Amino acid sequence: MRIGLALGAGGVPGGFFLRAAMAAIGERTGWTPSMCSTVVGTSAGALNAARISPEPQPVPASVAAELQQLAVELAPPNPSPFDRVIAPVRRVGGRALGRLVPAGTNVQDYEVASSPFHPAVRVVSCRRSTGERRVATLTQAADPTAELYASAAIPGVTPPVLLDGAEHVDGAVWSTSNADLIESSKHDLLVVIAPMVPATSGSLLQRGHRAVLLDELADWKRTAGPVVYVVPSIGAFAERSNHEAFGSDARAQILR
């Protein structure tokens, strides 16, 4: 089985949600992220993707079967007419935000993972001047630390990061999940963990995040490809300042 994994943005609370979700999927199915053929990380998702065990692992038949069942239980919803309208607005607005918001001043000096990396891991940032998406495979990157810092360079909070002579900012400017980088034609199953996408309701911005993600999953829907879709419940999303509880929400969905 060729498995894709998209780890979305979400800051510190999102990191708790991502790790809890991955651990719970493993507890239920026997899966580990190192079994994935493609891993796409955005912002907090990139920082966590970089820490996946560097040794690729095969997918046992029993694990494949359990993941297929989980995808039935945690399938993504169908986009609404409103989702189809708001998704392009969110895309334009995100790229404008990356260009127009003044550079932040909180210098990134925290520790990030270092080589060796899993060969499947790709991280996303955006060129500040154009909003163009940059996708870097960590095992091939000239400066993996800079790629990780760029993916998590929140506009207005942290300074842009120079990559190939151009300023780059958080990959969530383009999309909080960037799940479209995992093509349904080249994979058998997709796991999406998106801490910034509430399951229902939410603010206009949050609904924009959800609309973009659902649009990115359109090919998976069209081909009936199995997707394990893990997003916070609206109640947990409202209380995400409680990091442990936020992570517990992911576990509850997967292990129910």
C-alpha positions as CSV (number, residue, x, y, z in Angstrom):
1,M,0.0,0.0,0.0
2,R,1.3,3.5,-0.9
3,I,0.3,5.8,1.9
4,G,0.4,9.6,1.8
5,L,0.5,11.7,5.0
6,A,-0.4,15.4,5.2
7,L,0.5,17.1,8.5
8,G,-1.1,20.5,8.7
9,A,-0.2,23.8,10.4
10,G,-1.4,24.8,13.9
11,G,1.3,26.2,16.1
12,V,2.0,24.7,19.5
13,P,-1.6,23.4,20.0
14,G,-1.4,21.9,16.5
15,G,1.7,20.0,17.4
16,F,-0.1,18.3,20.3
17,F,-3.0,17.4,18.0
18,L,-0.7,16.0,15.3
19,R,1.4,13.9,17.7
20,A,-1.7,12.6,19.5
21,A,-3.4,11.7,16.3
22,M,-0.4,9.9,14.9
23,A,0.1,8.0,18.1
24,A,-3.6,7.0,18.2
25,I,-3.6,5.8,14.6
26,G,-0.6,3.7,15.4
27,E,-2.2,2.3,18.6
28,R,-5.3,1.3,16.7
29,T,-3.9,0.0,13.4
30,G,-0.1,-0.7,13.9
31,W,0.8,2.0,11.4
32,T,3.8,4.3,11.8
33,P,4.5,7.4,9.8
34,S,7.7,5.8,8.4
35,M,5.5,3.5,6.4
36,C,4.4,6.4,4.2
37,S,5.5,6.9,0.6
38,T,4.9,10.7,0.7
39,V,4.8,13.0,3.7
40,V,3.9,16.7,3.3
41,G,4.4,19.0,6.3
42,T,3.2,22.6,6.7
43,S,4.5,24.8,9.5
44,A,4.0,22.8,12.7
45,G,3.3,19.8,10.5
46,A,6.7,20.3,8.8
47,L,8.5,20.4,12.2
48,N,6.8,17.2,13.2
49,A,7.3,15.5,9.8
50,A,11.0,16.1,10.1
51,R,11.1,14.0,13.3
52,I,9.6,10.9,11.6
53,S,12.0,7.9,11.9
54,P,14.3,8.0,8.9
55,E,14.1,4.3,8.1
56,P,11.2,3.5,5.6
57,Q,9.0,0.6,6.8
58,P,6.8,-1.8,4.7
59,V,3.1,-1.8,5.2
60,P,1.8,-5.2,6.5
61,A,-1.4,-6.4,5.1
62,S,-3.1,-6.3,8.5
63,V,-2.1,-2.6,8.9
64,A,-3.5,-1.8,5.4
65,A,-6.8,-3.4,6.3
66,E,-7.1,-1.5,9.5
67,L,-6.3,1.8,7.8
68,Q,-9.0,1.1,5.2
69,Q,-11.5,0.6,8.0
70,L,-10.4,3.8,9.7
71,A,-10.9,5.7,6.4
72,V,-14.5,4.5,6.3
73,E,-15.1,5.8,9.8
74,L,-13.2,9.1,9.4
75,A,-14.0,10.0,5.9
76,P,-13.9,13.7,4.8
77,P,-17.3,15.4,4.3
78,N,-18.5,16.6,0.9
79,P,-17.9,20.3,0.3
80,S,-20.9,22.6,0.4
81,P,-21.8,25.2,-2.1
82,F,-20.4,27.8,0.3
83,D,-17.1,25.9,0.5
84,R,-16.8,26.1,-3.3
85,V,-17.3,29.9,-3.1
86,I,-15.0,30.6,-0.2
87,A,-12.0,28.3,-1.1
88,P,-10.7,30.6,-3.9
89,V,-11.2,33.7,-1.7
90,R,-9.1,32.0,1.1
91,R,-6.4,31.2,-1.4
92,V,-6.1,34.8,-2.7
93,G,-6.4,36.3,0.9
94,G,-3.7,34.0,2.2
95,R,-1.2,35.0,-0.4
96,A,-2.0,38.6,0.0
97,L,-1.4,38.3,3.8
98,G,2.0,36.8,3.2
99,R,3.0,39.7,1.0
100,L,1.5,42.6,2.9
101,V,1.9,41.9,6.6
102,P,5.0,43.4,8.0
103,A,7.9,41.1,8.8
104,G,7.7,39.7,12.4
105,T,10.5,40.2,14.9
106,N,10.5,36.9,16.9
107,V,13.6,35.3,15.6
108,Q,13.4,31.5,15.1
109,D,16.1,30.0,17.3
110,Y,14.4,26.9,18.5
111,E,15.8,23.4,17.9
112,V,14.5,21.5,14.9
113,A,15.3,18.0,13.7
114,S,18.5,17.3,11.8
115,S,19.6,14.7,9.3
116,P,19.0,11.9,8.8
117,F,15.4,12.5,7.5
118,H,12.9,10.1,6.2
119,P,13.2,10.2,2.3
120,A,9.5,10.8,1.9
121,V,9.3,14.1,3.9
122,R,8.6,17.3,2.0
123,V,8.0,20.7,3.6
124,V,6.1,23.7,2.3
125,S,6.8,27.4,2.5
126,C,5.8,30.3,0.3
127,R,7.8,33.0,-1.5
128,R,6.8,36.2,0.2
129,S,6.8,38.5,-2.9
130,T,4.6,36.3,-5.1
131,G,2.9,33.8,-2.8
132,E,4.4,31.0,-4.9
133,R,4.6,27.6,-3.1
134,R,7.9,26.1,-2.5
135,V,8.1,22.3,-1.8
136,A,11.4,21.0,-0.5
137,T,12.4,17.4,0.1
138,L,14.5,17.5,3.3
139,T,17.0,14.8,2.3
140,Q,17.8,16.8,-0.8
141,A,17.8,20.3,0.8
142,A,21.0,22.3,0.9
143,D,19.9,23.8,4.3
144,P,17.1,21.7,5.9
145,T,17.0,23.9,9.0
146,A,16.2,27.0,6.8
147,E,13.5,25.1,5.0
148,L,11.9,24.1,8.3
149,Y,12.1,27.6,9.7
150,A,10.6,29.0,6.5
151,S,7.7,26.6,6.6
152,A,6.9,27.9,10.1
153,A,7.7,31.6,9.5
154,I,4.3,33.0,10.5
155,P,3.7,36.4,8.7
156,G,3.8,39.3,11.2
157,V,5.3,37.1,14.0
158,T,8.6,35.8,12.7
159,P,10.9,37.2,10.1
160,P,10.9,35.7,6.6
161,V,13.6,33.2,5.8
162,L,16.0,33.6,2.8
163,L,16.0,30.6,0.5
164,D,17.8,30.9,-2.8
165,G,18.0,34.7,-2.3
166,A,14.3,35.2,-1.8
167,E,12.2,35.7,1.4
168,H,9.9,32.8,2.3
169,V,7.1,32.6,4.8
170,D,4.8,30.0,6.4
171,G,3.4,27.4,4.0
172,A,0.0,28.0,5.6
173,V,-0.1,31.2,3.5
174,W,-1.0,28.8,0.6
175,S,-2.9,26.2,2.5
176,T,-2.9,25.0,6.1
177,S,-2.6,21.4,4.8
178,N,-1.3,21.4,1.2
179,A,-2.9,17.9,0.8
180,D,-3.2,18.3,-3.0
181,L,0.6,17.6,-3.2
182,I,-0.3,13.9,-2.5
183,E,-1.8,12.7,-5.7
184,S,-4.6,10.1,-5.5
185,S,-3.3,8.5,-8.7
186,K,0.0,7.7,-7.1
187,H,-1.2,6.6,-3.6
188,D,-3.6,4.0,-2.3
189,L,-4.7,5.9,0.9
190,L,-4.2,9.3,2.4
191,V,-4.0,10.3,6.1
192,V,-4.8,14.0,6.7
193,I,-4.3,15.6,10.1
194,A,-5.3,19.2,10.0
195,P,-5.3,21.0,13.4
196,M,-6.5,24.4,12.0
197,V,-9.6,23.0,10.4
198,P,-12.6,22.6,12.7
199,A,-14.9,19.7,11.9
200,T,-18.0,22.0,11.7
201,S,-18.9,25.7,12.0
202,G,-16.1,28.0,13.0
203,S,-15.2,31.6,12.0
204,L,-15.1,32.7,8.4
205,L,-11.3,32.2,8.2
206,Q,-11.6,28.8,9.7
207,R,-14.3,27.8,7.3
208,G,-11.9,29.1,4.5
209,H,-9.2,26.7,5.8
210,R,-11.7,23.8,5.7
211,A,-13.0,24.8,2.2
212,V,-9.5,24.7,0.8
213,L,-8.7,21.4,2.3
214,L,-11.9,19.8,1.0
215,D,-11.1,21.2,-2.4
216,E,-7.6,19.6,-2.2
217,L,-9.3,16.3,-1.6
218,A,-11.6,16.5,-4.6
219,D,-9.6,14.0,-6.6
220,W,-9.7,11.5,-3.7
221,K,-13.5,12.0,-3.5
222,R,-13.9,11.6,-7.3
223,T,-12.0,8.3,-7.4
224,A,-13.4,7.1,-4.1
225,G,-9.9,6.9,-2.7
226,P,-9.8,6.2,1.0
227,V,-8.9,9.2,3.2
228,V,-8.4,9.2,7.0
229,Y,-9.6,12.7,7.9
230,V,-8.6,13.9,11.4
231,V,-9.6,17.4,12.4
232,P,-10.6,18.9,15.7
233,S,-14.2,18.9,16.9
234,I,-15.6,22.4,17.2
235,G,-15.7,22.1,21.0
236,A,-12.0,21.1,21.2
237,F,-11.1,23.8,18.7
238,A,-12.6,26.5,20.9
239,E,-10.6,25.3,23.8
240,R,-7.3,24.6,22.0
241,S,-5.3,26.7,24.6
242,N,-5.6,23.5,26.7
243,H,-3.0,21.6,24.7
244,E,-3.5,18.2,26.4
245,A,-7.2,18.3,25.9
246,F,-6.7,19.4,22.3
247,G,-4.6,16.3,21.7
248,S,-7.1,14.1,23.5
249,D,-9.8,15.1,21.1
250,A,-7.8,13.5,18.3
251,R,-7.3,10.3,20.3
252,A,-11.0,10.1,21.1
253,Q,-12.0,10.3,17.5
254,I,-9.5,7.6,16.4
255,L,-9.9,5.2,19.3
256,R,-13.6,5.5,19.9
